[in-house]
Amino acid sequence: MALANVQAFLFLVVFSFMFVLSMANFNYTWAGGKWNKTNCPYGNNHPNATQTSNKLNVGGSENWHYGFDYMDWARMNGPFFVNDTLVFKYDPPNSNGGFPHSVYLLPNYWSFIKCDLRRAKRIANPNQGAGKGFEFVLKKSEPYFFACGEHGGIHCNNGTMKFVVMPLKRWPF
């Protein structure tokens, strides 16, 4: 019972942290008693008024590989928005003994915490990360739980090859 309470508390803390982080970059300004909007009569346009989506390389120049902290990457590159595209680039399997990678979409928070791949959906196999990489569009405003599922999920289990994003809807500014 105590473990369930700890897990529920941890879920609440993580969800609250994700919510606060996602709201931290809205850059609203107050101008003459009105919220800043595109074509505002006071001349202050929202900086992202015409932006429709972003394309982000997961891991930046590091790409998708073992030993990189993707939770930290997601925190530093958020907030994410609906219709943003995540690009997963990784080396395909080779005969030199390199470890293959893949991308799995886990169904919920508990599967994410435990790296339980039983109900996860493989969205990119070990060969799809080569070249320009595998692209995944964030189509809904709901949490997406990503993980590497190769080698029985060991890359996920060590805590580095997994991350969560919660895309927000863009405001019609």
Secondary structure, DSSP 8 states (H G I E B T S, - for coil): -HHHHHHHHHHHHHHHHHHHHHHTT----EETTEE--TT-TTS---TTTT----EEETTGGG-S-TT--HHHHHHHH---BTT-EEEE------TT------EEEESSHHHHHHT--TT-EEEE-TTTTSTT-EEEE--SSS-EEEE--GGGGHHHHTTSSEEEE--B-----
